[in-house]
Amino acid sequence: MTAIASITSSGMTLDDLTRVLLVGSIVLLVAVAAVRLSIRSGMPSLLIYLGIGLLLGNAVLGIQFDSASITRVLGYAALVLILAEGGLTTSWDKIRGAVAPASLLATVGVVVSVLVVAVAVHAFLPLSWTIALLIGAIVTSTDAAAVFAVLRNVPLPRRLAGTLEAESGFNDAPVVILVVSFAVQGAPGGESHTWYDLAWHALLELAGGAAIGIAVGWLGGQLLRRVVSASSALFSIGILSLTVLAYALGAVAHVSGFLGTYVAALVLGNMHLPHRASFRSFANAMGWIAQIGLFVMLGLLADTGRLGAQIVPAVVVGLVLLLVARPVSVWLSTVWFRFSWREQAFLSWAGLRGAVPIVLATVPLTTGTPNTEWIFDLVFVLVAIFTIVQAPTLGWVARRLGLTEGIAAVDVDLESVPLEEIGADVLQVTVGNDSRLHGVALFELRLPPGSHVALVVRGDSSFVPEQHTTLKHGDRFLVVATGQDRERAERRIRAVSQGGRLADWT
């Protein structure tokens, strides 16, 4: 199994590929099965996937993986897919009233949390202000995957749920900017920046990323609607490619690609495009693959022999974050929008951490910031411990605060369910210019008993027909038939089209 590590070298053989595929497929199957346990326990599946990574790692099965640079690169790629899935499946109507407080939480709230955690780290641990600020920035971001997975199972009021979802989609971008800036500043020869330079730089990056996301989402959606709307599979690939393009364009333009991805996905997901259910399902599948791969990889990178030494520091930093930094940032960000103290308390408790902080903990390792290897271990332990504490209790906390609603309203996407399961087929018929179907009433078709015309499309309008509805040239209509009657229905329609309403009369 050490052949998996050969992916990072140039000497991979077909035998190595076979072993990688064997281990990878088993890991995916175990991960899929573990989702059932996650749903029952209320625990985000990220902990299970991290555990799989630890099991595969050097402490148990002996797979060697210690590349922080590869982890950062693949981690960023996975985060792009996770953010894309989050944006595509988020309803604008649900978060419309929450954009303002969520934006403050993702900016002002992030800065406040960073400062509070940094003060605590500087006071309790003998660290410089630069490293203290770096740790504060790393652990501040809430995780989109964890929030999307857990909160959508808790029946919260629309504004509260929308605030949490939008915040988790927005706050990755400013946090990445802060982490990279502090890590570079802490590296040998790193250039320091004043707070107002950093704030101006962050504002430009966020504005540029949002602009690219809006442009790519709207223009790309219009283009796909016109060129590939006939194929749901190709359309789904195109939609996801647009969200990745938004990230790439943002990175090339040196603005926030993560915000560009989320905004582009949010625009695309709410444009009423065709094949909505298909591309959402495809994005959801890709998001799951990204989550599984990311968390397993992070588990592989962790060294169980070093994690124990970081338990106490992780608990201290986590408690400061959960009980002080997060509540203060929530209050300062939401007090202007008349959030009740109960809502503020829940927002404080629901600031879930996940893959994002662990991935960002690799940034100082790749930028050459000295003596920061332990930060990855601290963040890994912090995420594991506080996910166990927070995630399963979200529903209980919401109920205790009186925030749950009696019903949980969710969007329902109607998909073309495999008709083989119900023994039915759908036949689309177009009435051509030479067809003798023109002028024929539906009852005159004399379709088999197991067949029925369900819809007629005429010009730019469509309607449910009656038995006396008369077909015209250019009409398109859908025939729903049982499997055994489909061919008979098609033959009958062809006969009438060629011979008129009296064709094959018996």
C-alpha positions in Angstrom: 0.0 0.0 0.0 3.0 2.3 0.2 2.6 2.5 -3.6 0.0 5.2 -3.0 2.8 7.5 -2.1 4.4 7.0 -5.5 1.7 9.3 -6.9 3.9 12.1 -5.8 6.9 10.8 -7.8 7.4 10.0 -11.5 7.9 6.3 -11.1 4.3 5.1 -10.9 3.6 1.8 -12.7 0.5 -0.1 -13.7 0.9 -2.3 -10.6 1.0 0.9 -8.5 -2.2 2.1 -10.2 -3.9 -1.2 -9.5 -3.1 -1.0 -5.8 -4.2 2.7 -5.7 -7.5 1.8 -7.3 -8.0 -1.1 -5.0 -7.4 0.9 -1.8 -9.2 4.0 -3.2 -12.4 2.1 -4.2 -12.5 0.3 -0.8 -12.1 3.7 1.0 -14.9 5.2 -1.0 -17.2 2.3 -0.3 -16.5 2.5 3.4 -17.0 6.2 3.3 -20.3 5.9 1.6 -21.5 3.3 4.1 -20.3 5.5 7.0 -22.8 8.2 5.9 -25.6 6.2 7.5 -23.7 6.3 10.9 -23.2 10.0 10.4 -26.9 10.7 9.8 -28.0 8.6 12.8 -25.5 10.2 15.2 -25.7 13.8 13.9 -22.0 13.8 13.6 -20.5 15.3 10.5 -19.0 12.5 8.4 -15.7 14.4 8.3 -14.7 12.8 11.6 -15.2 9.3 10.1 -13.2 10.2 7.0 -10.4 11.7 9.2 -10.4 8.4 11.1 -10.1 6.4 7.9 -7.1 8.6 7.0 -5.5 8.0 10.4 -6.1 4.3 10.0 -4.4 4.2 6.6 -1.5 6.3 7.8 1.8 5.5 9.2 0.5 4.8 12.7 -1.6 1.7 11.6 -1.4 0.5 8.0 1.8 2.3 7.1 1.0 4.4 4.1 3.5 7.2 4.1 2.3 10.7 3.2 3.9 13.8 4.5 3.7 16.4 1.7 2.2 19.7 3.0 2.5 21.2 -0.5 0.4 18.5 -2.2 -2.1 18.7 0.7 -2.5 22.4 0.2 -2.9 22.1 -3.6 -5.4 19.2 -3.5 -7.1 20.8 -0.5 -7.7 24.0 -2.5 -9.1 21.9 -5.4 -11.4 20.1 -3.0 -12.6 23.3 -1.4 -13.5 24.7 -4.8 -15.8 21.7 -5.5 -17.3 21.9 -2.0 -18.0 25.6 -2.3 -19.4 25.0 -5.8 -21.8 22.4 -4.5 -22.8 24.7 -1.6 -23.6 27.6 -4.0 -25.5 25.5 -6.5 -27.7 24.0 -3.9 -28.4 27.2 -1.9 -31.7 29.0 -2.6 -31.3 32.8 -3.1 -34.8 33.3 -1.6 -33.6 31.5 1.5 -30.5 33.6 2.1 -31.7 36.9 0.6 -32.5 38.4 4.0 -29.4 37.0 5.5 -26.7 38.3 3.1 -26.0 41.5 5.0 -25.4 39.9 8.5 -23.6 36.9 6.9 -21.3 39.3 5.0 -20.5 41.1 8.3 -19.9 37.8 10.0 -17.6 36.8 7.2 -15.5 40.0 7.3 -15.9 42.0 10.5 -16.7 38.9 12.5 -13.6 37.1 11.2 -11.3 40.0 12.1 -12.8 40.2 15.6 -12.4 36.4 16.1 -8.8 36.6 14.9 -7.9 39.3 17.3 -9.5 37.7 20.3 -7.9 34.3 19.7 -4.5 36.0 19.0 -4.6 37.8 22.3 -5.4 34.6 24.1 -2.7 32.6 22.3 -0.1 35.4 22.9 -1.1 35.4 26.6 -1.2 31.6 27.3 1.5 30.4 24.9 5.0 32.0 24.5 4.4 33.0 20.8 5.1 36.1 18.8 2.2 38.3 17.7 2.6 37.2 14.1 2.2 33.5 14.9 -0.6 34.3 17.3 -2.5 36.1 14.6 -1.7 33.3 12.2 -3.3 30.7 14.5 -6.3 33.0 15.1 -6.8 33.3 11.3 -6.5 29.6 10.7 -9.1 28.5 13.3 -11.6 31.3 12.6 -13.2 30.1 9.4 -16.4 28.0 9.7 -16.5 25.1 7.3 -19.0 25.0 4.4 -19.1 21.2 4.2 -19.8 20.8 7.9 -22.4 23.5 8.0 -24.2 22.4 4.8 -24.2 18.8 6.0 -25.5 19.4 9.6 -27.7 22.4 9.5 -29.9 21.3 6.6 -31.2 18.6 8.9 -32.2 21.1 11.6 -35.5 22.9 11.0 -34.4 26.4 11.7 -36.1 29.7 10.8 -35.2 30.9 7.3 -33.1 33.9 8.3 -31.1 32.0 10.8 -30.3 29.0 8.6 -29.6 31.4 5.7 -27.1 33.4 7.7 -25.2 30.3 8.7 -25.1 28.9 5.1 -24.1 32.2 3.5 -21.5 32.9 6.2 -19.8 29.5 5.6 -19.8 30.2 1.9 -18.4 33.8 2.2 -15.8 33.5 5.0 -13.3 31.2 3.3 -12.1 34.0 1.1 -11.1 36.6 3.7 -9.6 33.9 6.0 -7.4 32.6 3.2 -6.2 36.2 2.5 -5.3 36.7 6.2 -3.6 33.3 6.7 -1.4 33.7 3.6 -0.5 37.3 4.6 0.4 36.3 8.2 2.3 33.2 7.0 4.4 35.2 4.5 5.0 37.9 7.1 6.3 35.2 9.5 8.7 33.7 7.0 12.4 34.7 6.8 12.6 38.0 4.9 8.8 38.2 4.8 7.3 41.7 4.1 5.1 43.1 6.8 2.0 45.2 6.1 0.1 47.7 8.1 -3.4 46.9 9.1 -4.9 49.4 6.7 -2.8 48.0 3.8 -4.0 44.6 4.6 -7.6 45.7 4.9 -7.5 47.5 1.5 -5.8 44.5 -0.2 -8.5 42.2 1.3 -11.3 44.5 0.1 -10.0 44.6 -3.4 -9.6 40.8 -3.5 -13.1 40.2 -2.2 -14.7 42.8 -4.6 -12.8 41.4 -7.5 -13.7 37.8 -6.7 -17.4 38.7 -6.3 -17.4 40.6 -9.6 -15.8 37.7 -11.5 -18.2 35.2 -9.9 -21.3 37.3 -10.9 -19.9 37.7 -14.5 -18.9 34.1 -15.0 -22.1 32.8 -13.4 -24.5 34.9 -15.4 -22.7 35.0 -18.8 -21.8 31.3 -18.5 -25.4 30.3 -17.6 -26.8 32.2 -20.6 -24.2 30.5 -22.9 -24.9 27.0 -21.7 -28.6 27.5 -22.0 -28.1 28.2 -25.7 -25.5 25.6 -26.7 -25.8 22.5 -24.6 -29.3 22.5 -23.1 -30.3 19.3 -24.9 -28.0 17.0 -22.8 -28.4 17.0 -19.0 -25.0 15.2 -18.6 -23.1 17.8 -20.7 -25.0 20.6 -19.1 -24.0 19.4 -15.7 -20.4 19.2 -16.6 -20.6 22.7 -18.1 -22.1 24.1 -15.0 -19.5 22.7 -12.7 -16.7 23.8 -15.1 -18.0 27.4 -14.9 -17.6 27.4 -11.1 -14.0 26.1 -11.4 -13.4 28.7 -14.1 -14.5 31.4 -11.7 -11.8 30.3 -9.2 -9.1 30.1 -11.9 -9.9 33.5 -13.3 -9.9 34.9 -9.8 -6.5 33.4 -9.1 -5.1 34.7 -12.4 -6.4 38.1 -11.6 -4.9 37.9 -8.0 -8.4 38.3 -6.4 -10.4 35.8 -4.3 -11.0 32.7 -6.4 -12.9 31.1 -3.6 -15.4 33.9 -3.4 -15.7 33.8 -7.2 -16.5 30.1 -7.1 -19.2 30.5 -4.5 -20.8 33.5 -6.1 -20.8 32.0 -9.5 -22.3 28.8 -8.2 -25.0 30.8 -6.3 -25.9 32.7 -9.5 -26.0 29.6 -11.6 -28.1 27.7 -9.1 -30.7 30.4 -9.0 -31.0 31.2 -12.7 -33.8 28.7 -13.4 -31.6 26.9 -15.9 -32.7 23.6 -17.5 -31.6 20.3 -16.0 -31.5 21.9 -12.5 -31.9 18.6 -10.7 -29.2 16.9 -12.8 -26.5 19.5 -12.3 -27.3 19.8 -8.6 -27.1 16.1 -8.2 -23.8 16.0 -10.2 -22.3 18.8 -8.1 -23.5 17.1 -4.9 -21.7 13.9 -6.0 -18.5 15.7 -6.8 -18.7 17.6 -3.5 -19.0 14.2 -1.6 -15.9 12.9 -3.5 -14.0 16.1 -2.7 -14.9 15.8 1.0 -14.0 12.2 1.3 -10.7 12.6 -0.5 -9.8 15.7 1.4 -10.5 14.4 4.9 -8.9 11.1 4.2 -5.8 12.9 2.9 -5.7 15.2 6.0 -5.9 12.1 8.2 -3.0 10.6 6.3 -0.9 13.7 6.8 -1.5 13.7 10.6 1.0 12.0 12.8 -0.8 10.3 15.7 2.5 10.3 17.7 2.4 14.1 17.8 -1.3 14.7 18.3 -1.4 14.0 22.0 1.0 16.8 22.9 -1.4 19.4 21.4 -4.6 18.3 23.3 -4.3 20.9 26.1 -3.3 23.8 23.8 -6.1 22.8 21.3 -8.7 22.8 24.1 -7.6 26.2 25.4 -7.7 27.8 22.0 -11.0 26.1 21.1 -12.7 27.2 24.3 -11.5 30.8 23.7 -12.9 30.6 20.2 -16.2 29.0 21.1 -17.0 30.9 24.3 -15.4 34.3 23.7 -14.3 35.1 20.2 -17.3 33.6 18.3 -20.0 35.2 20.6 -18.3 38.6 20.5 -18.0 38.5 16.7 -21.6 37.3 16.3 -22.9 40.1 18.6 -21.0 42.8 16.8 -22.1 41.5 13.4 -25.8 40.8 14.0 -26.9 43.4 16.7 -27.7 45.8 13.8 -30.2 43.4 12.3 -32.3 42.7 15.4 -31.2 39.2 16.0 -32.5 38.0 19.4 -30.1 36.8 22.1 -31.4 33.3 21.4 -30.4 33.6 17.7 -27.1 35.0 18.6 -26.4 32.2 21.1 -27.2 29.6 18.4 -25.0 31.3 15.8 -22.2 31.3 18.3 -22.6 27.6 19.0 -23.1 26.6 15.4 -19.7 28.0 14.2 -18.5 24.5 13.0 -14.9 23.9 12.0 -13.9 21.3 9.5 -11.5 20.8 6.6 -10.8 24.5 5.9 -8.8 25.2 9.1 -6.8 22.0 8.7 -6.0 22.8 5.1 -5.0 26.3 6.0 -2.7 24.9 8.7 -0.5 23.7 5.8 0.0 27.2 4.5 2.8 28.2 6.9 4.6 24.9 6.1 4.6 25.7 2.3 5.5 29.4 2.7 8.6 28.5 4.9 7.4 30.0 8.2 9.8 28.5 10.7 8.8 26.3 13.6 5.1 26.0 12.6 4.9 22.2 12.1 3.0 21.9 15.4 0.2 24.2 14.2 -1.2 21.5 11.9 -1.4 19.1 14.9 -3.0 21.7 17.1 -5.7 22.5 14.5 -6.3 18.9 13.7 -7.0 18.1 17.4 -9.1 21.2 17.9 -11.3 20.4 14.9 -11.8 16.8 16.0 -12.6 17.6 19.7 -15.0 20.5 19.1 -16.8 18.9 16.2 -17.6 16.0 18.6 -18.9 18.6 21.1 -20.8 20.9 18.8 -22.2 19.0 15.9 -24.4 16.4 17.6 -25.8 19.0 20.0 -27.0 21.5 17.4 -30.5 20.2 17.2 -30.8 20.0 21.0 -29.4 23.6 21.4 -31.9 24.9 18.8 -34.8 23.2 20.7 -33.6 24.5 24.1 -33.4 28.0 22.7 -36.9 27.7 21.2 -35.7 28.2 17.6 -36.9 25.1 15.8 -39.9 25.3 13.6 -42.8 22.9 13.4 -42.0 22.1 9.7 -38.9 21.9 7.6 -39.5 23.4 4.1 -37.0 22.3 1.5 -36.8 22.7 -2.3 -37.9 19.6 -4.2 -36.3 19.1 -7.6 -38.3 16.8 -9.9 -36.0 14.5 -11.8 -36.7 12.0 -14.5 -36.8 9.0 -12.2 -35.7 5.8 -13.9 -39.0 4.9 -15.6 -38.0 1.3 -15.7 -38.7 1.1 -12.0 -42.4 1.9 -12.7 -42.6 0.1 -16.0 -43.2 3.2 -18.1 -41.7 5.0 -21.1 -42.1 8.6 -22.4 -42.3 9.2 -26.1 -41.9 12.7 -27.6 -43.7 13.3 -31.0 -43.3 16.2 -33.3 -46.0 16.9 -35.9 -44.2 17.7 -39.1 -45.4 19.9 -42.0 -46.4 16.9 -44.1 -48.0 14.9 -41.2 -51.6 13.9 -41.4 -51.8 14.2 -37.7 -52.7 17.8 -38.3 -56.4 18.2 -37.6 -56.7 14.9 -35.7 -58.3 15.0 -32.2 -56.6 13.0 -29.5 -59.5 10.6 -29.1 -59.1 9.8 -32.8 -55.6 8.5 -32.3 -57.1 5.5 -30.6 -53.9 4.8 -28.6 -53.5 1.6 -26.7 -55.2 1.5 -23.2 -51.8 1.8 -21.4 -50.9 5.1 -23.3 -51.9 8.7 -22.8 -51.0 12.1 -24.2 -49.8 14.1 -21.2 -48.6 17.4 -22.6 -48.8 19.4 -25.8 -46.3 22.1 -26.6 -47.5 24.6 -29.2 -45.2 27.5 -30.1 -44.0 29.1 -26.9 -46.9 27.7 -24.7 -47.7 24.3 -23.3 -50.9 22.8 -21.9 -52.4 19.6 -20.7 -54.7 18.4 -23.5 -58.2 17.0 -23.4 -59.6 14.2 -25.5 -61.0 16.7 -28.1 -57.8 18.7 -28.4 -56.9 18.9 -32.1 -53.2 18.5 -33.1 -51.6 21.0 -35.5 -48.5 21.2 -37.6 -45.4 22.1 -35.4 -47.0 20.7 -32.2 -44.8 18.6 -29.9 -46.5 16.2 -27.5 -45.5 13.7 -24.9 -47.0 10.2 -24.7 -46.6 8.3 -21.5 -47.0 4.6 -22.0 -46.5 1.3 -20.2 -43.4 -0.6 -21.3 -45.4 -3.2 -23.2 -47.6 -0.6 -25.0 -44.9 1.8 -26.0 -44.2 0.2 -29.4 -47.9 -0.2 -30.1 -48.5 3.5 -29.4 -45.6 4.5 -31.6 -46.9 2.3 -34.5 -50.4 3.8 -34.1 -49.1 7.3 -34.2 -47.0 6.6 -37.3 -50.0 5.0 -39.0 -52.2 8.0 -38.4 -49.4 10.4 -39.5 -49.2 8.6 -42.8 -52.8 7.5 -43.4 -54.9 10.0 -41.4 -57.5 9.4 -38.7 -59.0 6.3 -40.5 -55.7 4.5 -40.8 -55.9 0.8 -39.7 -59.5 1.3 -38.8 -61.0 -2.0 -37.7 
